Amino acid sequence: MEKVPMTQAGFVALGEELKKRQSEDRPRIIEHIAEARSHGDLSENAEYHAAKEEQSHNEGRIAELEDKLARADIIDISKLSGDTIKFGATVTLVDEDTEKKTVWQIVGEVEADAKKGRISITSPLARALIGKKKGSTVEVNAPGGAKAYEITKVEWR
């Protein structure tokens, strides 16, 4: 059974989603199914089939969340330090071609969100950064071609 690395915040967010799906979404979907059933013939009842599909999706996600929470390996970032990049580090990079600065936190797969500046530990960029230090240059094969970045800051927050 492989552990799923995540931050405390990621663990809490998954727990909240699980609770919502179990206590709010599940009863609402059951209500939709019961209402659709009352409309008669189920073979041609699109409302019933849509509700059953929604139920299947919700139950699948509940099982997935329960599995990830059971296998969670919570890493307390507040106890980490140093100048070597590892899980939990917040890294400031400068694109060597465009001079554009970006900031990324390396987190578990389940909590990765590029819009919020969090990348998965399994992403090509994170894999290239792991083990490097401030001042280093990393090259990453991106979909648009190879990109080179200079690491300007490593933080733990």
N, C-alpha and C positions, 0 to 999 in steps of 0.2 A: 504494500500500500504506500504509494508515493505521497509525500507531504506536499502541501500547496503553500508556498511562502506568501505572506501578506503582512501588511502593517496592521496595527490595532484598529485604525480608522477603517481600513478595508474590511476587517472582520466584523466590525459594528455595522457597516453599511449592508453587508450580506445578511446579517442577522435581522436587520430591519426589513429588508426586502422579503425575507422568508416569512417573517411575522405578518406582514401586510398581505402576502399571497395566501397565507393560511387563514387569517382571521377576517379579511375583507373580501378579497377576490373570490376565494372558494365558495363562500355562502352566496355571493351575488350571482355567480355562474350557476350554482345549483338552482337558484330561484329562476333564472332565465330558462333553464332546461325544463323545470316544472311548468312554467308558463307556456312554453312552446309545446309541451306535451298535451296541454289542455286544449290546444287548437285542433286536435284530431289526428288524422292520418299522418304517421311519422315518415312514411316513405317519400312523400313529396313536400315535406315541411322544411324549408330552407332555414328558418329560424332555429329549429331544433338541431339541425346538422351544424349550423354555425356555433351554437352554444356548446355542443359536444366537442367540436374542434377546439374551441377556446378552453374548455375544461382539460382536454388532453395536453394542450400547450402549457397551461398553468401547472398541472400535476407534474409534467416533465421538468419544468423549471424548479418546482419545489424539491424534487428528488435531486436535481443537480446542486441546488444550494445546500441541502442537507449533507450531501457527499463532500462538497468543498469545505463546509464548516467543520465536519468531522475530521478531515485531513489537514486542517489549517495548522501551519507552523507560523505563529505570530512572532514577528521580529520587532523588538522595541527599538526604534530608531534613536530615541533619546539616550540610549546607552552606547550608541556607536560614535566613533570619532576617528580621527586620522586623516591623512591626505590621500589615501589610496581608495579609489572608487570601488564600492561594493553595493549590495542591495540596500536600498533606503537613501543612498546619497542623492543630493540635489546638485546637479552639475550645470555650470554655465559654459556654453560653447560659443565659439565665434567661427562662422563659416569662412574658410580661407579665401574663397572666390568672391563672395559678396560682402564680407565683413559684417553680416547680419548676426546679431547675438540671440541665442535661444537658451532657455533654462528648462531642464528636464529633471524630474525625480524618477529614480528607478524603483519600480514597485512590482508586485506580483501580477500575473496575467489577469486575474479576476478584477483587479482594480485599475488597470491601465485605462487612460482616457487622454488622448492627445490634446483635446481641447482644453483640458485642465493642466497640461504640462506634465502628465505622468505616463511613462513608457514602461512596457513590460520587460522584465528581466530577460525574457526570451527573444526580444526584438533584436534585429541586426545591430542597431545603434548601441543598445545597452550591452550586448555581447562584446562589441568593440571597445566599449569604455571600461568594462570590469578589469580591475587590476592596474589601471593607468593612474597617473598623478597629474596635479596641476602643472601646466606648462607643456604637457605632452601633446602630440598631434596624433589624431586617429583618422584612419581612412575607412569609409563605410561604403559598401556597394548598395546604393539606393536604386529604386526603380528607374530614376532618370539618369543613372550613371554613377560613377564613383564620386564621393564627396569627401573633402578633407576638412576637419575641424580642429581648432586649438582649444584645449581645456584651460579656461581662465580662472575657474573657481570650483571648489568642492566643499559643499556644506552639509551639515546634518541638522535637519529641522523637521 
